[in-house]
Amino acid sequence: MAFINIFNLEESSGLLKKEYEKGMRRAGRIWKILSIQSQTPQILQDSMRLYGSTMYGKSKLTRFDRELLAVVTSISNECEYWIRAHLYDLRSETEDQKLIDGVAKDWKNSSLSSKHMELCKFAEKLTVNPSKINKKDIDSLKAFEFNEIEISEIVQVVSYFNYINRVADGL
């Protein structure tokens, strides 16, 4: 349920209608995260561009890595909308459904690899205590062979989901 008035496809026009039509082509429907941003079509468009680049753009991070970061960030924020949405997407990135069930239940005690566990720890810390990130945290990622470009991308994914979690919960 939205806390503000939203515009549906039938009453949309201009940029909002264009973004809704793109959403329909992408997903066959207009997801709630689009409609709750309908009061600000330009920001919606920019947010969707950033989402596309962050989650689907060229990257050495795998789709699994990015979806895992989205899930753990959303878990850390207790954002049920994005937890559900990206657990669904994470499930599509692996055959290991037991692993995904473990992540959903308690990622800290799941069967994630050490490398993925380090990603999750970093995502949680950046979400909950961003001012506490230090060189040791970056060096820990480097120890798992993440290079500086990948570390920058990790921060971008976590940061995007901190932003969009707040949009979802705030509106």
Secondary structure, DSSP 8 states (H G I E B T S, - for coil): --SS----GGG--HHHHHHHHHHHHHHSS--HHHHTTTT-HHHHHHHHHHHHHHHHSS-SS-HHHHHHHHHHHHHHHT-HHHHHHHHHHHHTT-S-HHHHHHHHHHGGGS---HHHHHHHHHHHHHHH-GGG--HHHHHHHHHTT--HHHHHHHHHHHHHHHHHHHHHHH-
